[in-house]
Amino acid sequence: MLERISDIQGIGLLHQANGKPHTCHRATLIYADNGRGKSTLATTIRSVSTGNAALISAYKTIDGTLPPKVVLQFGSGHKVNFVNGVWSEKRPEILVFDAEFIGRNVHSGGAVSTDHRKNLLEFALGEAAVAARTAVDAATTASKAASDLVTSLISQLSGHHPGMLLQQFEQLPDEFDIDTKVAELNKRILAASNVAAIQVKQIPKAATEPSFDLDDMFAGLALSLKDVHADAEQIVKQHVAKLGGKGAEGWLSQGLHFGDGFSCPFCDQDVSSNQLVSAYQAHFNAAYAALKSTVAGLQEKVAAGMADSVIEGIGKSVGIAAAQAAAWAEHVQTKNIIFDFETANASLKALREFLLELTRKKQSEPLEALGSAEDKTKAVGLWEQVLTPIREANAAIQMAEGLISTYKIQLDGENAVQLQQQVLRLQAIKRRYDPQVVTLLVQLATARTGVNSADKTKKAARENLDSLMTSTLGRYQTSINTLLKNFGASFSIKGMSANFRGNAPRSDYGLLLRGKDVALEGGSPSFATALSEGDKRTLAFAFFVASTLVDPKLASRVVVVDDPMCSLDLNRRHHTRTVLRKIYAKAEQLIVLAHDPYFLRDLRDALKKDDSTAPIAMFQLTAAPQNYTDFASLDIDQECESDYARHHRLLNNFSIGNGGDPAMVAKAVRPMLEGYLHRRFPGLVPKGLMFGQVVVHIRDSMTPSPLCHAANLVDELNEINDYVGQFHHDTIPDADAASISAPELKTFVDRALCVVHKGAPA
């Protein structure tokens, strides 16, 4: 609420106006004669409502010596200042109806322009519609900016997806090792062009894995002759031990074959009864011979199965296979084929020496069972060490064989054109996921999202604005026409709507006067000629009131109305008070500026009638030195009282001792009595008669004239007239200077008041 118009200087006639002594209340009524600064004050308040400093600059005091300055005090003593051409803040809660409102929103120069209708729409729809329109504008701007960005980004991307739609380019899935895959495809393309030459290339084959029957070997080592007689065996062993040679037992076994069983093959002596020879025969029988043969074969098996040539052959086979696989390297990527020759060869030699040692021992002691479980485990381990490098090499060979075989099968169905398309696709993928392109696509996706979001926001805001305009303007038209009817206007508005022709939405309406359409612009009849100035102001005020009364924020509004009854007849003045009472009842504060004190008095009385405790402030703009304007107190009742009432008050105050200038009191007696007689006998006392002539007219009246009832006053009136006449006429020399006795004057004042109060002499 505006609590005080503290200071205004350098603005129009308000060159140094001090309003500090005058507090504004919820209803504040300000009186001023025409040309005393009401419009300037209204414009100043409008300026702070919008923050538009230009409004004040235009009103700078022409001959003033002070710069424009304003100090306004709002609720809780909060001050808002205009200093150095700038408001400290704006107060948008203030609504102002004045000539500026009419010229901006309704008409100017008798014409209604497009700008008028645009501004009227904004005012009529209020903050909600303005916010919706702002949202539409913002979304439109955002949509255009996002669309421009999309276009720019698409242009930047155009060189990265030749021969492919942008949408397809965006949807390409990422892949790894693209360069490797492209290189492989190029090889396949080359191969597809030379299938016959590739197909004749040899496929690597696995080396034949060597075999050795360790179970058979250790079975042979474990053989013994359990059927040889123990004594013979003991005798032979002792004799062999006596001979001391390592090959003695073998030599004896072989020598036994040269005898016939009866004579010694060396000395031909008879040995048929020789116990030692019998032991030889028992020891070296057929089974023993078979055992010896088996033992001798073990060594041959080892020598043959574990010759150095076995590993050398494997190495050659693996080398051939590796060379064959390498020949496919430009077409098929295979694992390196490696044969650990050293490990295999060393393991084979170690196993061979281990087994030969066992066979040699067996040959020396053929009847002994050799080859323990530990020996066999060791031999198996060494053999695995031989086979492992071979198997690893063969595994690599077999894998290469499989890949090459698959490739050869695939090669039969290869199509160079299709392979080239795959290359182009991979190259497109590589470009698609280049960091620079990824960044552009992310920006493009964001821009597209921005377009969609802005379009949705724009559509929603536009629909909201359309709906708001349709519903609000429909109610607005009804309210305006109701107000116009109550104002007694002979015209109404019709077809109120809004459209979006041009750069901004604007209102559209027609006028109906005495059943005829009145054009707002041009045509005949036209707005300029068909409506009187009062009608035009009434229309503008109806626009303002209709919008203000439905303002959802009216409870927090300060409503300022400048000269609402200007050019209005009595009926419109009465309804103006009615709508102002409605605004006062709903608004936080109502401020009315008027040049008609009677209107302000009647408005005050109407507000008091609604609420006798209503806080109402009243003051005025009055003349100051150099014909500037200042704020001053106002007694609206005295300002509005008639001459009769003023004279009566002057005499009554003097009679009861409240002072007064005796000369003025003396001069007021006769006019007061004249007023009394005119009011007591309306139409019966001729106008223009001097007071003495009026008394004569009463004296000479005859029945049935009502003036006969005042015959008892004739003498009293003559005596009073004789006394005060000496102070009344300028034709009496020194009348003003005549000595006036206050007690004597009071006697005649009391007698005059008695005539008025009692209708009879004192």
PyMOL commands that set and color helices and strands:
alter all, ss='L'
color gray80, all
select helices_A, chain A and resi 38-50+54-57+75-77+99-105+114-160+166-170+178-192+195-199+214-221+230-243+248-256+275-283+286-305+308-326+341-364+373-413+416-432+435-486+527-530+533-549+554-556+570-586+597-610+625-627+636-640+643-655+662-680+691-699+706-727+742-758
alter helices_A, ss='H'
color red, helices_A
select strands_A, chain A and resi 2-11+14-18+27-32+69-74+79-83+86-87+94-97+491-499+506-513+516-518+558-562+589-594+616-624+628-633
alter strands_A, ss='S'
color yellow, strands_A
deselect
rebuild
show_as cartoon
